[in-house]
């Protein structure tokens, strides 16, 4: 779950609108992750999607979802999304991650590899 927080909160959404950012530099700054080469941007988004997939598989919500028959609904039933879920405070979790993170090995400069940033 913590890995998903290393991806910028809006990266996947921004990637799906990437061409819009390139067409409107006068009204919005194009995020660096989106402005990267096509391959680099896609690889970063793929990494974030994979992190989300793993998080969903490992930490799936088991709160029951009630679906009731409703002949007036387009599909003949309605889902009740008002169930109570207990969520973590992501601001607190983010602060904890920053306070407890290890030094970034890519910043050390020993490997000669290009640093990979997540926001």
KOLTIFI-340927 format. One record per atom (N, C-alpha, C, O): y, x, z; atom name. Coordinates in steps of 0.05 Angstrom, whole numbers, plus 5000, padded with zeros to 4 digits. Layout:
! KOLTIFI-340927
<torba py="Y" px="X" pz="Z" at="CA"/>
...
//
This chain:
! KOLTIFI-340927
<torba py="4976" px="5016" pz="5000" at="N"/>
<torba py="5000" px="5000" pz="5000" at="CA"/>
<torba py="5025" px="5017" pz="5000" at="C"/>
<torba py="5044" px="5011" pz="4986" at="O"/>
<torba py="5025" px="5039" pz="5015" at="N"/>
<torba py="5049" px="5055" pz="5016" at="CA"/>
<torba py="5055" px="5068" pz="4990" at="C"/>
<torba py="5078" px="5073" pz="4983" at="O"/>
<torba py="5035" px="5074" pz="4974" at="N"/>
<torba py="5039" px="5086" pz="4948" at="CA"/>
<torba py="5056" px="5068" pz="4930" at="C"/>
<torba py="5073" px="5078" pz="4915" at="O"/>
<torba py="5053" px="5042" pz="4932" at="N"/>
<torba py="5069" px="5024" pz="4916" at="CA"/>
<torba py="5099" px="5026" pz="4922" at="C"/>
<torba py="5116" px="5020" pz="4905" at="O"/>
<torba py="5105" px="5035" pz="4946" at="N"/>
<torba py="5133" px="5038" pz="4953" at="CA"/>
<torba py="5146" px="5063" pz="4941" at="C"/>
<torba py="5170" px="5066" pz="4942" at="O"/>
<torba py="5129" px="5081" pz="4930" at="N"/>
<torba py="5140" px="5104" pz="4918" at="CA"/>
<torba py="5152" px="5098" pz="4890" at="C"/>
<torba py="5167" px="5114" pz="4879" at="O"/>
<torba py="5144" px="5075" pz="4879" at="N"/>
<torba py="5155" px="5067" pz="4853" at="CA"/>
<torba py="5181" px="5052" pz="4859" at="C"/>
<torba py="5182" px="5035" pz="4877" at="O"/>
<torba py="5202" px="5057" pz="4843" at="N"/>
<torba py="5227" px="5042" pz="4847" at="CA"/>
<torba py="5221" px="5012" pz="4846" at="C"/>
<torba py="5205" px="5003" pz="4830" at="O"/>
<torba py="5234" px="4997" pz="4863" at="N"/>
<torba py="5229" px="4969" pz="4866" at="CA"/>
<torba py="5230" px="4954" pz="4839" at="C"/>
<torba py="5215" px="4934" pz="4836" at="O"/>
<torba py="5248" px="4962" pz="4822" at="N"/>
<torba py="5252" px="4946" pz="4797" at="CA"/>
<torba py="5240" px="4960" pz="4772" at="C"/>
<torba py="5245" px="4950" pz="4750" at="O"/>
<torba py="5226" px="4981" pz="4775" at="N"/>
<torba py="5218" px="4997" pz="4752" at="CA"/>
<torba py="5202" px="4981" pz="4731" at="C"/>
<torba py="5208" px="4982" pz="4707" at="O"/>
<torba py="5182" px="4966" pz="4740" at="N"/>
<torba py="5166" px="4951" pz="4720" at="CA"/>
<torba py="5183" px="4930" pz="4706" at="C"/>
<torba py="5182" px="4927" pz="4682" at="O"/>
<torba py="5199" px="4916" pz="4721" at="N"/>
<torba py="5217" px="4896" pz="4709" at="CA"/>
<torba py="5236" px="4909" pz="4690" at="C"/>
<torba py="5241" px="4899" pz="4668" at="O"/>
<torba py="5248" px="4931" pz="4698" at="N"/>
<torba py="5267" px="4945" pz="4681" at="CA"/>
<torba py="5254" px="4955" pz="4656" at="C"/>
<torba py="5266" px="4955" pz="4634" at="O"/>
<torba py="5229" px="4964" pz="4658" at="N"/>
<torba py="5215" px="4974" pz="4635" at="CA"/>
<torba py="5211" px="4952" pz="4614" at="C"/>
<torba py="5213" px="4957" pz="4590" at="O"/>
<torba py="5205" px="4928" pz="4624" at="N"/>
<torba py="5201" px="4906" pz="4605" at="CA"/>
<torba py="5227" px="4899" pz="4590" at="C"/>
<torba py="5226" px="4886" pz="4569" at="O"/>
<torba py="5249" px="4907" pz="4601" at="N"/>
<torba py="5276" px="4901" pz="4589" at="CA"/>
<torba py="5289" px="4928" pz="4580" at="C"/>
<torba py="5313" px="4929" pz="4577" at="O"/>
<torba py="5273" px="4948" pz="4575" at="N"/>
<torba py="5283" px="4975" pz="4569" at="CA"/>
<torba py="5303" px="4975" pz="4545" at="C"/>
<torba py="5324" px="4987" pz="4547" at="O"/>
<torba py="5296" px="4960" pz="4524" at="N"/>
<torba py="5314" px="4959" pz="4501" at="CA"/>
<torba py="5341" px="4947" pz="4508" at="C"/>
<torba py="5362" px="4955" pz="4497" at="O"/>
<torba py="5342" px="4928" pz="4527" at="N"/>
<torba py="5367" px="4916" pz="4535" at="CA"/>
<torba py="5385" px="4937" pz="4549" at="C"/>
<torba py="5409" px="4938" pz="4543" at="O"/>
<torba py="5373" px="4954" pz="4566" at="N"/>
<torba py="5389" px="4975" pz="4579" at="CA"/>
<torba py="5401" px="4994" pz="4558" at="C"/>
<torba py="5424" px="5002" pz="4561" at="O"/>
<torba py="5385" px="5001" pz="4538" at="N"/>
<torba py="5395" px="5019" pz="4517" at="CA"/>
<torba py="5417" px="5006" pz="4500" at="C"/>
<torba py="5435" px="5020" pz="4491" at="O"/>
<torba py="5417" px="4980" pz="4497" at="N"/>
<torba py="5437" px="4966" pz="4481" at="CA"/>
<torba py="5463" px="4960" pz="4497" at="C"/>
<torba py="5483" px="4954" pz="4484" at="O"/>
<torba py="5462" px="4963" pz="4523" at="N"/>
<torba py="5485" px="4955" pz="4539" at="CA"/>
<torba py="5494" px="4978" pz="4558" at="C"/>
<torba py="5497" px="4973" pz="4582" at="O"/>
<torba py="5498" px="5002" pz="4548" at="N"/>
<torba py="5507" px="5024" pz="4566" at="CA"/>
<torba py="5535" px="5019" pz="4577" at="C"/>
<torba py="5543" px="5032" pz="4597" at="O"/>
<torba py="5550" px="5001" pz="4565" at="N"/>
<torba py="5577" px="4996" pz="4574" at="CA"/>
<torba py="5578" px="4979" pz="4599" at="C"/>
<torba py="5598" px="4979" pz="4613" at="O"/>
<torba py="5557" px="4964" pz="4605" at="N"/>
<torba py="5557" px="4947" pz="4628" at="CA"/>
<torba py="5536" px="4953" pz="4650" at="C"/>
<torba py="5537" px="4943" pz="4672" at="O"/>
<torba py="5517" px="4971" pz="4643" at="N"/>
<torba py="5496" px="4978" pz="4663" at="CA"/>
<torba py="5487" px="5007" pz="4658" at="C"/>
<torba py="5485" px="5016" pz="4636" at="O"/>
<torba py="5483" px="5020" pz="4680" at="N"/>
<torba py="5472" px="5048" pz="4679" at="CA"/>
<torba py="5442" px="5046" pz="4674" at="C"/>
<torba py="5428" px="5031" pz="4688" at="O"/>
<torba py="5432" px="5060" pz="4654" at="N"/>
<torba py="5403" px="5061" pz="4649" at="CA"/>
<torba py="5390" px="5078" pz="4670" at="C"/>
<torba py="5397" px="5102" pz="4672" at="O"/>
<torba py="5371" px="5067" pz="4685" at="N"/>
<torba py="5357" px="5083" pz="4705" at="CA"/>
<torba py="5343" px="5107" pz="4693" at="C"/>
<torba py="5333" px="5105" pz="4670" at="O"/>
<torba py="5343" px="5130" pz="4707" at="N"/>
<torba py="5331" px="5154" pz="4696" at="CA"/>
<torba py="5302" px="5150" pz="4687" at="C"/>
<torba py="5294" px="5161" pz="4667" at="O"/>
<torba py="5287" px="5135" pz="4703" at="N"/>
<torba py="5259" px="5131" pz="4696" at="CA"/>
<torba py="5256" px="5116" pz="4670" at="C"/>
<torba py="5236" px="5119" pz="4656" at="O"/>
<torba py="5275" px="5099" pz="4664" at="N"/>
<torba py="5275" px="5083" pz="4639" at="CA"/>
<torba py="5286" px="5100" pz="4616" at="C"/>
<torba py="5277" px="5096" pz="4593" at="O"/>
<torba py="5305" px="5117" pz="4621" at="N"/>
<torba py="5317" px="5133" pz="4600" at="CA"/>
<torba py="5299" px="5157" pz="4592" at="C"/>
<torba py="5305" px="5170" pz="4572" at="O"/>
<torba py="5278" px="5161" pz="4606" at="N"/>
<torba py="5259" px="5183" pz="4599" at="CA"/>
<torba py="5247" px="5178" pz="4571" at="C"/>
<torba py="5251" px="5157" pz="4559" at="O"/>
<torba py="5233" px="5197" pz="4561" at="N"/>
<torba py="5219" px="5194" pz="4535" at="CA"/>
<torba py="5201" px="5170" pz="4536" at="C"/>
<torba py="5193" px="5161" pz="4558" at="O"/>
<torba py="5194" px="5159" pz="4513" at="N"/>
<torba py="5176" px="5135" pz="4512" at="CA"/>
<torba py="5151" px="5140" pz="4527" at="C"/>
<torba py="5142" px="5123" pz="4543" at="O"/>
<torba py="5138" px="5163" pz="4523" at="N"/>
<torba py="5113" px="5169" pz="4536" at="CA"/>
<torba py="5116" px="5173" pz="4566" at="C"/>
<torba py="5100" px="5162" pz="4581" at="O"/>
<torba py="5137" px="5187" pz="4574" at="N"/>
<torba py="5141" px="5192" pz="4602" at="CA"/>
<torba py="5147" px="5166" pz="4617" at="C"/>
<torba py="5137" px="5161" pz="4639" at="O"/>
<torba py="5164" px="5149" pz="4605" at="N"/>
<torba py="5171" px="5123" pz="4618" at="CA"/>
<torba py="5146" px="5106" pz="4620" at="C"/>
<torba py="5141" px="5094" pz="4641" at="O"/>
<torba py="5130" px="5105" pz="4599" at="N"/>
<torba py="5105" px="5089" pz="4599" at="CA"/>
<torba py="5085" px="5099" pz="4620" at="C"/>
<torba py="5073" px="5084" pz="4634" at="O"/>
<torba py="5083" px="5126" pz="4622" at="N"/>
<torba py="5064" px="5137" pz="4641" at="CA"/>
<torba py="5073" px="5130" pz="4670" at="C"/>
<torba py="5056" px="5125" pz="4687" at="O"/>
<torba py="5099" px="5131" pz="4675" at="N"/>
<torba py="5108" px="5124" pz="4702" at="CA"/>
<torba py="5103" px="5095" pz="4708" at="C"/>
<torba py="5094" px="5089" pz="4730" at="O"/>
<torba py="5108" px="5077" pz="4689" at="N"/>
<torba py="5103" px="5049" pz="4694" at="CA"/>
<torba py="5073" px="5044" pz="4697" at="C"/>
<torba py="5065" px="5028" pz="4714" at="O"/>
<torba py="5057" px="5057" pz="4681" at="N"/>
<torba py="5028" px="5055" pz="4684" at="CA"/>
<torba py="5019" px="5063" pz="4712" at="C"/>
<torba py="5002" px="5050" pz="4724" at="O"/>
<torba py="5030" px="5085" pz="4722" at="N"/>
<torba py="5024" px="5094" pz="4749" at="CA"/>
<torba py="5031" px="5072" pz="4770" at="C"/>
<torba py="5016" px="5067" pz="4788" at="O"/>
<torba py="5054" px="5060" pz="4767" at="N"/>
<torba py="5063" px="5039" pz="4785" at="CA"/>
<torba py="5045" px="5014" pz="4784" at="C"/>
<torba py="5039" px="5002" pz="4804" at="O"/>
<torba py="5037" px="5007" pz="4760" at="N"/>
<torba py="5019" px="4984" pz="4756" at="CA"/>
<torba py="4992" px="4990" pz="4769" at="C"/>
<torba py="4981" px="4972" pz="4783" at="O"/>
<torba py="4982" px="5014" pz="4766" at="N"/>
<torba py="4957" px="5021" pz="4778" at="CA"/>
<torba py="4959" px="5021" pz="4808" at="C"/>
<torba py="4941" px="5012" pz="4822" at="O"/>
<torba py="4981" px="5031" pz="4819" at="N"/>
<torba py="4985" px="5031" pz="4848" at="CA"/>
<torba py="4986" px="5002" pz="4858" at="C"/>
<torba py="4975" px="4996" pz="4880" at="O"/>
<torba py="4999" px="4984" pz="4844" at="N"/>
<torba py="5000" px="4956" pz="4852" at="CA"/>
<torba py="4972" px="4943" pz="4850" at="C"/>
<torba py="4965" px="4928" pz="4868" at="O"/>
<torba py="4957" px="4950" pz="4829" at="N"/>
<torba py="4930" px="4939" pz="4827" at="CA"/>
<torba py="4913" px="4947" pz="4851" at="C"/>
<torba py="4899" px="4930" pz="4863" at="O"/>
<torba py="4914" px="4973" pz="4857" at="N"/>
<torba py="4898" px="4982" pz="4880" at="CA"/>
<torba py="4907" px="4969" pz="4906" at="C"/>
<torba py="4891" px="4962" pz="4923" at="O"/>
<torba py="4933" px="4966" pz="4909" at="N"/>
<torba py="4943" px="4954" pz="4934" at="CA"/>
<torba py="4934" px="4925" pz="4936" at="C"/>
<torba py="4925" px="4916" pz="4957" at="O"/>
<torba py="4935" px="4910" pz="4914" at="N"/>
<torba py="4926" px="4883" pz="4914" at="CA"/>
<torba py="4896" px="4881" pz="4920" at="C"/>
<torba py="4887" px="4863" pz="4935" at="O"/>
<torba py="4881" px="4899" pz="4909" at="N"/>
<torba py="4852" px="4899" pz="4914" at="CA"/>
<torba py="4845" px="4906" pz="4943" at="C"/>
<torba py="4827" px="4895" pz="4955" at="O"/>
<torba py="4860" px="4925" pz="4954" at="N"/>
<torba py="4854" px="4935" pz="4981" at="CA"/>
<torba py="4866" px="4918" pz="5003" at="C"/>
<torba py="4856" px="4917" pz="5025" at="O"/>
<torba py="4888" px="4905" pz="4997" at="N"/>
<torba py="4903" px="4890" pz="5017" at="CA"/>
<torba py="4908" px="4861" pz="5009" at="C"/>
<torba py="4929" px="4850" pz="5015" at="O"/>
<torba py="4890" px="4850" pz="4995" at="N"/>
<torba py="4893" px="4823" pz="4985" at="CA"/>
<torba py="4899" px="4803" pz="5007" at="C"/>
<torba py="4888" px="4806" pz="5029" at="O"/>
<torba py="4915" px="4784" pz="5001" at="N"/>
<torba py="4922" px="4763" pz="5020" at="CA"/>
<torba py="4900" px="4742" pz="5021" at="C"/>
<torba py="4893" px="4731" pz="5001" at="O"/>
<torba py="4889" px="4738" pz="5045" at="N"/>
<torba py="4867" px="4718" pz="5048" at="CA"/>
<torba py="4877" px="4691" pz="5058" at="C"/>
<torba py="4861" px="4675" pz="5066" at="O"/>
<torba py="4904" px="4687" pz="5058" at="N"/>
<torba py="4914" px="4661" pz="5066" at="CA"/>
<torba py="4905" px="4640" pz="5047" at="C"/>
<torba py="4908" px="4643" pz="5022" at="O"/>
<torba py="4892" px="4619" pz="5057" at="N"/>
<torba py="4883" px="4598" pz="5038" at="CA"/>
<torba py="4906" px="4585" pz="5023" at="C"/>
<torba py="4928" px="4582" pz="5034" at="O"/>
<torba py="4900" px="4578" pz="4998" at="N"/>
<torba py="4920" px="4565" pz="4981" at="CA"/>
<torba py="4909" px="4537" pz="4976" at="C"/>
<torba py="4888" px="4533" pz="4964" at="O"/>
<torba py="4924" px="4517" pz="4985" at="N"/>
<torba py="4916" px="4489" pz="4983" at="CA"/>
<torba py="4924" px="4479" pz="4955" at="C"/>
<torba py="4947" px="4481" pz="4947" at="O"/>
<torba py="4904" px="4468" pz="4941" at="N"/>
<torba py="4910" px="4455" pz="4915" at="CA"/>
<torba py="4902" px="4426" pz="4917" at="C"/>
<torba py="4879" px="4420" pz="4924" at="O"/>
<torba py="4920" px="4408" pz="4911" at="N"/>
<torba py="4915" px="4380" pz="4912" at="CA"/>
<torba py="4916" px="4368" pz="4884" at="C"/>
<torba py="4931" px="4376" pz="4867" at="O"/>
<torba py="4898" px="4348" pz="4881" at="N"/>
<torba py="4898" px="4333" pz="4855" at="CA"/>
<torba py="4924" px="4317" pz="4854" at="C"/>
<torba py="4932" px="4304" pz="4873" at="O"/>
<torba py="4937" px="4317" pz="4830" at="N"/>
<torba py="4961" px="4303" pz="4826" at="CA"/>
<torba py="4962" px="4295" pz="4797" at="C"/>
<torba py="4969" px="4312" pz="4780" at="O"/>
<torba py="4956" px="4270" pz="4790" at="N"/>
<torba py="4955" px="4262" pz="4762" at="CA"/>
<torba py="4983" px="4264" pz="4748" at="C"/>
<torba py="4984" px="4264" pz="4723" at="O"/>
<torba py="5005" px="4266" pz="4764" at="N"/>
<torba py="5031" px="4268" pz="4751" at="CA"/>
<torba py="5039" px="4297" pz="4744" at="C"/>
<torba py="5058" px="4301" pz="4730" at="O"/>
<torba py="5023" px="4316" pz="4755" at="N"/>
<torba py="5029" px="4344" pz="4749" at="CA"/>
<torba py="5019" px="4352" pz="4721" at="C"/>
<torba py="4999" px="4340" pz="4712" at="O"/>
<torba py="5032" px="4371" pz="4708" at="N"/>
<torba py="5024" px="4378" pz="4680" at="CA"/>
<torba py="4994" px="4386" pz="4678" at="C"/>
<torba py="4982" px="4380" pz="4657" at="O"/>
<torba py="4983" px="4399" pz="4698" at="N"/>
<torba py="4955" px="4407" pz="4697" at="CA"/>
<torba py="4936" px="4389" pz="4714" at="C"/>
<torba py="4913" px="4395" pz="4716" at="O"/>
<torba py="4948" px="4367" pz="4725" at="N"/>
<torba py="4931" px="4349" pz="4741" at="CA"/>
<torba py="4928" px="4357" pz="4770" at="C"/>
<torba py="4914" px="4343" pz="4785" at="O"/>
<torba py="4940" px="4379" pz="4778" at="N"/>
<torba py="4939" px="4387" pz="4806" at="CA"/>
<torba py="4964" px="4404" pz="4813" at="C"/>
<torba py="4978" px="4413" pz="4795" at="O"/>
<torba py="4968" px="4406" pz="4839" at="N"/>
<torba py="4991" px="4422" pz="4849" at="CA"/>
<torba py="4982" px="4441" pz="4870" at="C"/>
<torba py="4965" px="4435" pz="4887" at="O"/>
<torba py="4993" px="4465" pz="4870" at="N"/>
<torba py="4988" px="4485" pz="4891" at="CA"/>
<torba py="5011" px="4484" pz="4911" at="C"/>
<torba py="5034" px="4482" pz="4903" at="O"/>
<torba py="5003" px="4486" pz="4936" at="N"/>
<torba py="5023" px="4487" pz="4958" at="CA"/>
<torba py="5028" px="4516" pz="4965" at="C"/>
<torba py="5012" px="4528" pz="4978" at="O"/>
<torba py="5051" px="4526" pz="4956" at="N"/>
<torba py="5058" px="4554" pz="4961" at="CA"/>
<torba py="5074" px="4558" pz="4987" at="C"/>
<torba py="5085" px="4580" pz="4991" at="O"/>
<torba py="5076" px="4538" pz="5004" at="N"/>
<torba py="5092" px="4540" pz="5028" at="CA"/>
<torba py="5076" px="4550" pz="5052" at="C"/>
<torba py="5085" px="4549" pz="5074" at="O"/>
<torba py="5051" px="4560" pz="5047" at="N"/>
<torba py="5035" px="4571" pz="5069" at="CA"/>
<torba py="5049" px="4593" pz="5082" at="C"/>
<torba py="5065" px="4608" pz="5070" at="O"/>
<torba py="5044" px="4596" pz="5109" at="N"/>
<torba py="5057" px="4617" pz="5124" at="CA"/>
<torba py="5041" px="4644" pz="5120" at="C"/>
<torba py="5017" px="4644" pz="5123" at="O"/>
<torba py="5055" px="4664" pz="5114" at="N"/>
<torba py="5044" px="4691" pz="5110" at="CA"/>
<torba py="5058" px="4710" pz="5130" at="C"/>
<torba py="5082" px="4708" pz="5133" at="O"/>
<torba py="5044" px="4728" pz="5142" at="N"/>
<torba py="5056" px="4748" pz="5159" at="CA"/>
<torba py="5059" px="4774" pz="5143" at="C"/>
<torba py="5040" px="4786" pz="5135" at="O"/>
<torba py="5084" px="4781" pz="5138" at="N"/>
<torba py="5089" px="4805" pz="5122" at="CA"/>
<torba py="5102" px="4827" pz="5139" at="C"/>
<torba py="5113" px="4822" pz="5160" at="O"/>
<torba py="5099" px="4851" pz="5129" at="N"/>
<torba py="5112" px="4874" pz="5143" at="CA"/>
<torba py="5142" px="4875" pz="5136" at="C"/>
<torba py="5150" px="4863" pz="5116" at="O"/>
<torba py="5157" px="4888" pz="5153" at="N"/>
<torba py="5185" px="4892" pz="5147" at="CA"/>
<torba py="5187" px="4917" pz="5130" at="C"/>
<torba py="5184" px="4940" pz="5140" at="O"/>
<torba py="5193" px="4914" pz="5104" at="N"/>
<torba py="5192" px="4936" pz="5085" at="CA"/>
<torba py="5215" px="4956" pz="5090" at="C"/>
<torba py="5212" px="4980" pz="5084" at="O"/>
<torba py="5237" px="4947" pz="5101" at="N"/>
<torba py="5259" px="4966" pz="5108" at="CA"/>
<torba py="5249" px="4985" pz="5129" at="C"/>
<torba py="5254" px="5009" pz="5128" at="O"/>
<torba py="5237" px="4974" pz="5150" at="N"/>
<torba py="5226" px="4991" pz="5172" at="CA"/>
<torba py="5204" px="5009" pz="5162" at="C"/>
<torba py="5203" px="5033" pz="5169" at="O"/>
<torba py="5187" px="4999" pz="5145" at="N"/>
<torba py="5165" px="5015" pz="5134" at="CA"/>
<torba py="5177" px="5038" pz="5117" at="C"/>
<torba py="5167" px="5060" pz="5118" at="O"/>
<torba py="5197" px="5032" pz="5101" at="N"/>
<torba py="5209" px="5052" pz="5084" at="CA"/>
<torba py="5222" px="5074" pz="5101" at="C"/>
<torba py="5220" px="5098" pz="5095" at="O"/>
<torba py="5236" px="5066" pz="5123" at="N"/>
<torba py="5248" px="5086" pz="5141" at="CA"/>
<torba py="5226" px="5103" pz="5154" at="C"/>
<torba py="5229" px="5128" pz="5155" at="O"/>
<torba py="5204" px="5091" pz="5162" at="N"/>
<torba py="5182" px="5106" pz="5174" at="CA"/>
<torba py="5171" px="5126" pz="5154" at="C"/>
<torba py="5166" px="5149" pz="5162" at="O"/>
<torba py="5168" px="5118" pz="5129" at="N"/>
<torba py="5157" px="5136" pz="5109" at="CA"/>
<torba py="5175" px="5160" pz="5105" at="C"/>
<torba py="5166" px="5183" pz="5103" at="O"/>
<torba py="5201" px="5155" pz="5104" at="N"/>
<torba py="5220" px="5177" pz="5100" at="CA"/>
<torba py="5220" px="5196" pz="5123" at="C"/>
<torba py="5220" px="5221" pz="5120" at="O"/>
<torba py="5218" px="5185" pz="5147" at="N"/>
<torba py="5218" px="5202" pz="5172" at="CA"/>
<torba py="5193" px="5219" pz="5174" at="C"/>
<torba py="5193" px="5240" pz="5187" at="O"/>
<torba py="5171" px="5210" pz="5163" at="N"/>
<torba py="5145" px="5223" pz="5166" at="CA"/>
<torba py="5134" px="5236" pz="5141" at="C"/>
<torba py="5111" px="5244" pz="5140" at="O"/>
<torba py="5150" px="5237" pz="5120" at="N"/>
<torba py="5140" px="5248" pz="5095" at="CA"/>
<torba py="5138" px="5279" pz="5097" at="C"/>
<torba py="5152" px="5292" pz="5111" at="O"/>
<torba py="5119" px="5289" pz="5082" at="N"/>
<torba py="5115" px="5318" pz="5080" at="CA"/>
<torba py="5133" px="5329" pz="5058" at="C"/>
<torba py="5143" px="5314" pz="5042" at="O"/>
<torba py="5137" px="5355" pz="5058" at="N"/>
<torba py="5153" px="5367" pz="5037" at="CA"/>
<torba py="5140" px="5362" pz="5010" at="C"/>
<torba py="5116" px="5362" pz="5008" at="O"/>
<torba py="5156" px="5358" pz="4989" at="N"/>
<torba py="5146" px="5353" pz="4962" at="CA"/>
<torba py="5137" px="5379" pz="4950" at="C"/>
<torba py="5153" px="5397" pz="4946" at="O"/>
<torba py="5111" px="5381" pz="4944" at="N"/>
<torba py="5101" px="5407" pz="4933" at="CA"/>
<torba py="5113" px="5413" pz="4906" at="C"/>
<torba py="5114" px="5437" pz="4898" at="O"/>
<torba py="5122" px="5393" pz="4891" at="N"/>
<torba py="5133" px="5399" pz="4864" at="CA"/>
<torba py="5161" px="5411" pz="4867" at="C"/>
<torba py="5170" px="5424" pz="4848" at="O"/>
<torba py="5174" px="5407" pz="4889" at="N"/>
<torba py="5201" px="5418" pz="4893" at="CA"/>
<torba py="5200" px="5447" pz="4901" at="C"/>
<torba py="5220" px="5461" pz="4900" at="O"/>
<torba py="5176" px="5457" pz="4909" at="N"/>
<torba py="5174" px="5485" pz="4917" at="CA"/>
<torba py="5179" px="5504" pz="4895" at="C"/>
<torba py="5188" px="5527" pz="4900" at="O"/>
<torba py="5173" px="5496" pz="4870" at="N"/>
<torba py="5179" px="5513" pz="4847" at="CA"/>
<torba py="5158" px="5533" pz="4842" at="C"/>
<torba py="5161" px="5549" pz="4823" at="O"/>
<torba py="5136" px="5535" pz="4857" at="N"/>
<torba py="5116" px="5555" pz="4852" at="CA"/>
<torba py="5098" px="5549" pz="4828" at="C"/>
<torba py="5089" px="5567" pz="4815" at="O"/>
<torba py="5093" px="5523" pz="4823" at="N"/>
<torba py="5073" px="5515" pz="4804" at="CA"/>
<torba py="5083" px="5518" pz="4775" at="C"/>
<torba py="5066" px="5520" pz="4757" at="O"/>
<torba py="5109" px="5518" pz="4771" at="N"/>
<torba py="5119" px="5518" pz="4744" at="CA"/>
<torba py="5118" px="5491" pz="4730" at="C"/>
<torba py="5126" px="5489" pz="4707" at="O"/>
<torba py="5107" px="5471" pz="4744" at="N"/>
<torba py="5105" px="5444" pz="4733" at="CA"/>
<torba py="5131" px="5429" pz="4737" at="C"/>
<torba py="5146" px="5435" pz="4755" at="O"/>
<torba py="5135" px="5410" pz="4720" at="N"/>
<torba py="5159" px="5393" pz="4721" at="CA"/>
<torba py="5157" px="5374" pz="4745" at="C"/>
<torba py="5136" px="5362" pz="4748" at="O"/>
<torba py="5178" px="5372" pz="4762" at="N"/>
<torba py="5177" px="5353" pz="4784" at="CA"/>
<torba py="5174" px="5324" pz="4774" at="C"/>
<torba py="5185" px="5318" pz="4752" at="O"/>
<torba py="5161" px="5307" pz="4789" at="N"/>
<torba py="5157" px="5279" pz="4782" at="CA"/>
<torba py="5171" px="5263" pz="4803" at="C"/>
<torba py="5162" px="5264" pz="4826" at="O"/>
<torba py="5191" px="5248" pz="4796" at="N"/>
<torba py="5207" px="5233" pz="4816" at="CA"/>
<torba py="5200" px="5203" pz="4815" at="C"/>
<torba py="5194" px="5193" pz="4793" at="O"/>
<torba py="5203" px="5190" pz="4838" at="N"/>
<torba py="5198" px="5161" pz="4839" at="CA"/>
<torba py="5223" px="5147" pz="4849" at="C"/>
<torba py="5220" px="5129" pz="4866" at="O"/>
<torba py="5245" px="5154" pz="4840" at="N"/>
<torba py="5268" px="5138" pz="4848" at="CA"/>
<torba py="5288" px="5151" pz="4863" at="C"/>
<torba py="5308" px="5139" pz="4871" at="O"/>
//
